[in-house]
């Protein structure tokens, strides 16, 4: 079977941006097309990953809008929403479009415009994904993180500092990412003394609110060399869904969607956790890096914190995690994040990650929606 | 030993804390149209009559519009006829620890329905908080 190749990738500056959603999406889209030397009207499919442009900005129909702005008419277009994993879900849709033969050239753009809203408003927009039984109590995504972190530390006898070390590591990686919202290191003491947000988690355990976008260009591997000398292939991709109500899961420290989506992706790729050289995980909250690294099979259940503690996941460790700086320092423009994760793996596999470069032939991206409600795992390999 | 801590007060106008029991014996809160075995509920169970144990808790300080600040929250576990069922809800205090016993206490309005993004008519806003068991 002809595999799906990623022959172009781009991402905008993440952070507080002047532009609104249409401009942000078009910026990443234009850059991606220009890098591959093609025009908008060469596209057959165009997907837009976005969680909530209607709620944040009052602009719906963004897929149609950006298709026009990129002169991609009459390409088929659709907006993909899967909350925080909209980006990963967009990768899945774009991959499907090419793998099925429905499209020979597909552009995916993920983006979100958030910073014009207050923290309370943005938190509420995101919390609106919760079940009414959760929403009425004022449950937010950060509060799920606090609940889960307390349980994890209790259940596995892990020190509070182990969570802080995720933030320290990812901020250190972000220093070398020119697109990251925060390009500065933080020390353990700063994280441990930052204000409480959802006890036991503190400000530096959380990603910021961010504007930005990222894009990927996909085609069948058999024609990849027409667009790029260096490319990456998607060798496995899986999506899975867990309960809508978070407290119903048997073990609060296990993300079933991570386990199930990665099982599909590993099987499709014919690879296992030990074959992965570099990974981008959805560290919207520091605790999520532990849950994902365990759910993906990198480490035993309850042992993920030790790997961070021992430097295994550092950039120069055996399994570098979040070389981009992660959502933690790069920022988390909801619909863009899953696309930007794949952007980073693409850069690593094509040898174009600059100072962040690690030795990698195989990479994995895990994008989490809600609090593990929907998960997409993508496995990529360097193109031949 | 039964975890049932009081009998339902027929005179009370407090609504039940309604969980659903399914044909395979499992109980879910809130009730879902279909249970883990894909079948419809066979009966409702009022969890407000039972005590629960704290599985985990947090105090959230970054709360959305219309939500109290700070907002103490817990995931708790009830045992009903030998079957475990969990619930999430506000705590009346942060003076709790994992493993503590708590009991449901009714609150007519858990957050201001008019302040958030969700349509006030789309759902109910009353419910049960948890307080340390007496």
Boltz contact constraints between the chains, C-beta under 6 A:
constraints:
  - contact:
      token1: [A, 120]
      token2: [B, 64]
      max_distance: 6.0
  - contact:
      token1: [A, 120]
      token2: [B, 65]
      max_distance: 6.0
  - contact:
      token1: [A, 123]
      token2: [B, 64]
      max_distance: 6.0
  - contact:
      token1: [A, 124]
      token2: [B, 64]
      max_distance: 6.0
  - contact:
      token1: [A, 124]
      token2: [B, 65]
      max_distance: 6.0
  - contact:
      token1: [A, 124]
      token2: [B, 116]
      max_distance: 6.0
  - contact:
      token1: [A, 124]
      token2: [B, 117]
      max_distance: 6.0
  - contact:
      token1: [A, 125]
      token2: [B, 117]
      max_distance: 6.0
  - contact:
      token1: [A, 127]
      token2: [B, 64]
      max_distance: 6.0
  - contact:
      token1: [A, 128]
      token2: [B, 117]
      max_distance: 6.0
  - contact:
      token1: [A, 128]
      token2: [B, 118]
      max_distance: 6.0
  - contact:
      token1: [A, 132]
      token2: [B, 123]
      max_distance: 6.0
  - contact:
      token1: [A, 133]
      token2: [B, 30]
      max_distance: 6.0
  - contact:
      token1: [A, 134]
      token2: [B, 88]
      max_distance: 6.0
  - contact:
      token1: [A, 136]
      token2: [B, 110]
      max_distance: 6.0
  - contact:
      token1: [A, 136]
      token2: [B, 125]
      max_distance: 6.0
  - contact:
      token1: [A, 136]
      token2: [B, 127]
      max_distance: 6.0
  - contact:
      token1: [A, 137]
      token2: [B, 89]
      max_distance: 6.0
  - contact:
      token1: [A, 137]
      token2: [B, 90]
      max_distance: 6.0
  - contact:
      token1: [A, 137]
      token2: [B, 110]
      max_distance: 6.0
  - contact:
      token1: [A, 138]
      token2: [B, 63]
      max_distance: 6.0
  - contact:
      token1: [A, 138]
      token2: [B, 67]
      max_distance: 6.0
  - contact:
      token1: [A, 138]
      token2: [B, 71]
      max_distance: 6.0
  - contact:
      token1: [A, 138]
      token2: [B, 111]
      max_distance: 6.0
  - contact:
      token1: [A, 142]
      token2: [B, 62]
      max_distance: 6.0
  - contact:
      token1: [A, 143]
      token2: [B, 58]
      max_distance: 6.0
  - contact:
      token1: [A, 143]
      token2: [B, 60]
      max_distance: 6.0
  - contact:
      token1: [A, 143]
      token2: [B, 73]
      max_distance: 6.0
  - contact:
      token1: [A, 146]
      token2: [B, 58]
      max_distance: 6.0
  - contact:
      token1: [A, 147]
      token2: [B, 56]
      max_distance: 6.0
  - contact:
      token1: [A, 147]
      token2: [B, 58]
      max_distance: 6.0
  - contact:
      token1: [A, 147]
      token2: [B, 75]
      max_distance: 6.0
  - contact:
      token1: [A, 150]
      token2: [B, 56]
      max_distance: 6.0
  - contact:
      token1: [A, 151]
      token2: [B, 56]
      max_distance: 6.0
  - contact:
      token1: [A, 154]
      token2: [B, 98]
      max_distance: 6.0
  - contact:
      token1: [A, 196]
      token2: [B, 61]
      max_distance: 6.0
  - contact:
      token1: [A, 197]
      token2: [B, 61]
      max_distance: 6.0
  - contact:
      token1: [A, 197]
      token2: [B, 62]
      max_distance: 6.0
  - contact:
      token1: [A, 198]
      token2: [B, 58]
      max_distance: 6.0
  - contact:
      token1: [A, 198]
      token2: [B, 60]
      max_distance: 6.0
  - contact:
      token1: [A, 199]
      token2: [B, 58]
      max_distance: 6.0
  - contact:
      token1: [A, 199]
      token2: [B, 59]
      max_distance: 6.0
  - contact:
      token1: [A, 247]
      token2: [B, 75]
      max_distance: 6.0
  - contact:
      token1: [A, 247]
      token2: [B, 86]
      max_distance: 6.0
  - contact:
      token1: [A, 247]
      token2: [B, 88]
      max_distance: 6.0
